[in-house]
Amino acid sequence: MRERLPLFAGLALLAIAFAVGSYWIADGIRNRNRTDVIVVTGSAKKRIVSDCVVWNLSVSSQQKSASEAAKELAGWTSTIRSFLRREGVELEELTVQPISTARVARSGRVVAYRLSRRFEVRSARVRDVTDVADRSSALLAQGIPLAAQPPQYVYTNLPTLRPRLLAEATKDAQDRARVIVEATGAGLGKLRGVDVGVFQVTTPNSSLVEDYGVYDTSTLEKDVTAVVNVTFALK
């Protein structure tokens, strides 16, 4: 029995060594599966035309008494409404905000009252409303102190466009990864992960990119860009 003890001890050590070796080999394979990857950026861009316009304008009257300011503002409001109606702005496209009132004080004493009213035109008739905005200087010619903002152009179908652009951006990343990998003699494996970046809605041909995304409203036409970082396994 004593003669067999060294044999048993040797076999036990061999078994332990085999188990440890198998663990490290398996762990190496797992690490290889985790680390042998390639990360490629893909992008897709589409030129779109805005399908909604928002035009904001306002007018203010300042007089010594609130009643005088209210009377003047009421006359200007009526003139602005008539102008917009005559130019083809439809009733449901126009929002007229309630009057806002502010006191103008000097040396602690109220010397005037400033009354203001804001108007918003929101329409799918983008070009028609743009033309109306261009002709709004006629109100200034009548002595109305109109304050008009540039029209803002919005694309309302962006949620529908996003999935298609993401698919195109992912395909672009796959094509780039395949070119890179095949040039090294390796093979492109399965998709491991996708990191979707923010969408950039910019003026045509703009290179502007911001971490939290860009949404330009100054131009009728826009470029919508999707960017993804895609991780592929290597064969």
C-alpha positions as CSV (number, residue, x, y, z in Angstrom):
1,M,0.0,0.0,0.0
2,R,2.8,2.4,0.9
3,E,4.4,1.6,-2.5
4,R,1.3,2.9,-4.2
5,L,1.0,6.2,-2.4
6,P,3.5,8.0,-4.6
7,L,1.6,6.7,-7.6
8,F,-1.7,8.0,-6.3
9,A,-0.1,11.4,-5.4
10,G,1.4,11.7,-8.9
11,L,-2.0,10.9,-10.5
12,A,-3.7,13.5,-8.3
13,L,-1.2,16.2,-9.2
14,L,-1.6,15.3,-12.9
15,A,-5.4,15.6,-12.6
16,I,-5.1,19.0,-10.9
17,A,-2.7,20.2,-13.5
18,F,-5.0,19.1,-16.3
19,A,-8.0,20.8,-14.7
20,V,-6.1,24.1,-14.3
21,G,-4.7,23.9,-17.8
22,S,-8.2,23.3,-19.2
23,Y,-9.5,26.3,-17.3
24,W,-6.9,28.6,-18.7
25,I,-7.3,27.3,-22.2
26,A,-11.1,27.8,-22.0
27,D,-10.6,31.2,-20.5
28,G,-8.3,32.1,-23.3
29,I,-10.8,31.1,-25.9
30,R,-13.5,33.1,-24.1
31,N,-11.2,36.2,-24.0
32,R,-10.5,35.8,-27.7
33,N,-14.2,35.7,-28.5
34,R,-14.6,38.9,-26.5
35,T,-11.6,40.8,-27.8
36,D,-11.2,39.8,-31.4
37,V,-13.7,42.3,-32.7
38,I,-13.7,45.4,-35.0
39,V,-15.6,48.6,-34.3
40,V,-16.6,50.6,-37.4
41,T,-18.5,53.8,-37.8
42,G,-21.2,53.9,-40.5
43,S,-23.4,56.8,-41.6
44,A,-26.3,57.6,-43.8
45,K,-27.6,61.0,-45.1
46,K,-30.8,62.1,-46.7
47,R,-31.9,65.4,-48.1
48,I,-35.4,66.3,-47.0
49,V,-37.8,69.2,-47.6
50,S,-39.6,70.7,-44.6
51,D,-43.3,69.9,-44.4
52,C,-44.3,72.4,-41.8
53,V,-43.6,76.1,-41.2
54,V,-44.0,78.1,-38.0
55,W,-44.0,81.9,-38.2
56,N,-44.1,84.1,-35.0
57,L,-44.8,87.8,-35.0
58,S,-45.8,90.3,-32.4
59,V,-46.9,93.9,-31.9
60,S,-46.7,96.2,-28.9
61,S,-48.2,99.5,-27.9
62,Q,-46.8,101.8,-25.2
63,Q,-48.9,104.7,-23.9
64,K,-49.3,106.8,-20.8
65,S,-52.5,105.0,-19.9
66,A,-53.5,101.4,-20.2
67,S,-56.7,102.3,-22.0
68,E,-54.9,104.2,-24.7
69,A,-52.4,101.4,-25.2
70,A,-55.3,98.8,-25.3
71,K,-57.2,100.9,-27.9
72,E,-54.1,101.3,-30.1
73,L,-53.2,97.6,-29.8
74,A,-56.8,96.6,-30.7
75,G,-56.6,98.6,-33.9
76,W,-53.2,97.0,-34.9
77,T,-54.5,93.6,-34.0
78,S,-57.4,94.0,-36.3
79,T,-55.2,95.2,-39.2
80,I,-52.8,92.3,-38.7
81,R,-55.7,89.8,-38.7
82,S,-57.1,91.4,-41.9
83,F,-53.7,91.3,-43.6
84,L,-53.2,87.6,-42.8
85,R,-56.7,86.7,-43.9
86,R,-56.3,88.6,-47.1
87,E,-52.9,86.9,-47.8
88,G,-54.5,83.5,-47.5
89,V,-53.7,82.4,-44.0
90,E,-56.5,80.1,-42.8
91,L,-58.3,80.5,-39.5
92,E,-57.1,77.2,-38.1
93,E,-53.5,78.1,-39.1
94,L,-53.5,81.2,-36.9
95,T,-53.1,81.4,-33.1
96,V,-53.5,84.8,-31.4
97,Q,-52.2,84.9,-27.9
98,P,-53.8,86.9,-25.1
99,I,-52.5,90.4,-24.4
100,S,-49.6,90.7,-22.0
101,T,-49.3,93.8,-19.9
102,A,-46.2,95.5,-18.4
103,R,-45.8,98.7,-16.4
104,V,-43.0,101.1,-17.4
105,A,-41.6,102.8,-14.3
106,R,-39.1,105.5,-13.7
107,S,-37.8,106.6,-10.3
108,G,-40.4,104.3,-8.7
109,R,-43.3,105.9,-10.6
110,V,-45.4,104.3,-13.4
111,V,-45.0,106.5,-16.5
112,A,-46.5,104.2,-19.1
113,Y,-48.2,100.9,-19.9
114,R,-46.9,98.5,-22.5
115,L,-49.3,96.0,-24.0
116,S,-48.2,93.3,-26.4
117,R,-49.9,90.5,-28.4
118,R,-48.2,87.6,-30.2
119,F,-49.4,85.7,-33.3
120,E,-48.3,82.3,-34.5
121,V,-48.9,80.9,-38.0
122,R,-48.4,77.1,-38.2
123,S,-49.1,75.5,-41.5
124,A,-48.2,72.6,-43.9
125,R,-48.4,75.1,-46.7
126,V,-44.8,76.0,-46.3
127,R,-44.1,78.0,-49.4
128,D,-47.4,80.0,-49.2
129,V,-46.7,81.1,-45.6
130,T,-43.1,81.9,-46.5
131,D,-44.5,84.2,-49.2
132,V,-46.8,85.9,-46.7
133,A,-43.9,86.5,-44.3
134,D,-42.0,88.1,-47.2
135,R,-44.9,90.5,-47.8
136,S,-45.4,91.4,-44.1
137,S,-43.3,94.6,-44.6
138,A,-46.5,96.1,-45.9
139,L,-47.7,96.3,-42.3
140,L,-44.6,98.3,-41.4
141,A,-45.4,100.7,-44.2
142,Q,-48.7,101.3,-42.5
143,G,-47.0,102.4,-39.3
144,I,-47.5,99.2,-37.4
145,P,-44.4,98.3,-35.3
146,L,-44.5,94.7,-36.2
147,A,-41.8,92.4,-34.9
148,A,-41.6,89.3,-37.1
149,Q,-39.3,86.4,-36.6
150,P,-37.9,84.4,-39.6
151,P,-40.1,81.4,-40.5
152,Q,-39.0,78.2,-38.8
153,Y,-39.0,75.1,-41.1
154,V,-39.8,71.7,-39.5
155,Y,-39.9,68.2,-40.8
156,T,-42.6,66.2,-39.0
157,N,-41.9,62.8,-40.6
158,L,-38.5,62.4,-38.9
159,P,-39.7,59.5,-36.7
160,T,-40.6,57.6,-39.8
161,L,-37.3,58.3,-41.5
162,R,-35.1,57.3,-38.5
163,P,-35.4,53.5,-38.9
164,R,-34.5,53.6,-42.6
165,L,-31.5,55.8,-42.0
166,L,-30.3,53.6,-39.1
167,A,-30.6,50.5,-41.4
168,E,-28.6,52.3,-44.1
169,A,-26.0,53.5,-41.6
170,T,-25.5,50.0,-40.2
171,K,-25.2,48.5,-43.7
172,D,-22.6,51.2,-44.4
173,A,-20.6,50.2,-41.3
174,Q,-20.8,46.5,-42.4
175,D,-19.5,47.3,-45.9
176,R,-16.6,49.3,-44.4
177,A,-15.8,46.6,-41.9
178,R,-15.7,43.9,-44.6
179,V,-13.3,46.0,-46.7
180,I,-11.0,46.5,-43.8
181,V,-11.0,42.9,-42.6
182,E,-10.6,41.3,-46.0
183,A,-7.6,43.5,-46.6
184,T,-5.9,41.9,-43.6
185,G,-6.8,38.3,-44.7
186,A,-9.3,37.8,-41.8
187,G,-13.0,37.3,-42.0
188,L,-16.0,39.3,-40.7
189,G,-18.1,37.5,-38.1
190,K,-21.4,38.2,-36.5
191,L,-22.8,41.5,-35.3
192,R,-21.9,42.0,-31.6
193,G,-23.4,45.4,-30.9
194,V,-24.6,48.7,-32.2
195,D,-24.2,52.1,-30.6
196,V,-26.6,54.6,-32.1
197,G,-25.5,58.2,-32.2
198,V,-27.8,61.3,-32.2
199,F,-29.4,62.4,-35.4
200,Q,-28.1,65.6,-37.0
201,V,-30.6,67.8,-38.9
202,T,-28.5,70.5,-40.6
203,T,-28.5,73.0,-43.4
204,P,-27.6,71.4,-46.7
205,N,-24.0,70.3,-47.0
206,S,-23.2,71.4,-43.5
207,S,-20.4,69.8,-41.5
208,L,-21.8,70.9,-38.2
209,V,-22.0,68.1,-35.6
210,E,-22.9,68.4,-31.9
211,D,-22.9,65.8,-29.1
212,Y,-26.5,66.3,-28.3
213,G,-27.6,66.7,-32.0
214,V,-28.5,69.6,-34.2
215,Y,-31.9,70.6,-35.4
216,D,-31.8,73.5,-37.8
217,T,-35.0,75.3,-38.6
218,S,-33.6,78.1,-40.8
219,T,-33.8,76.4,-44.2
220,L,-36.5,74.8,-46.2
221,E,-34.3,71.9,-47.3
222,K,-32.2,70.0,-44.7
223,D,-29.8,67.1,-44.5
224,V,-30.6,64.4,-42.0
225,T,-27.6,62.3,-40.9
226,A,-27.6,59.1,-38.9
227,V,-24.4,57.7,-37.4
228,V,-23.8,54.3,-35.7
229,N,-20.8,52.6,-34.2
230,V,-21.1,48.9,-35.0
231,T,-19.1,46.0,-33.4
232,F,-18.4,42.9,-35.4
233,A,-16.7,39.7,-34.4
234,L,-13.6,38.5,-36.4
235,K,-13.3,35.0,-37.8
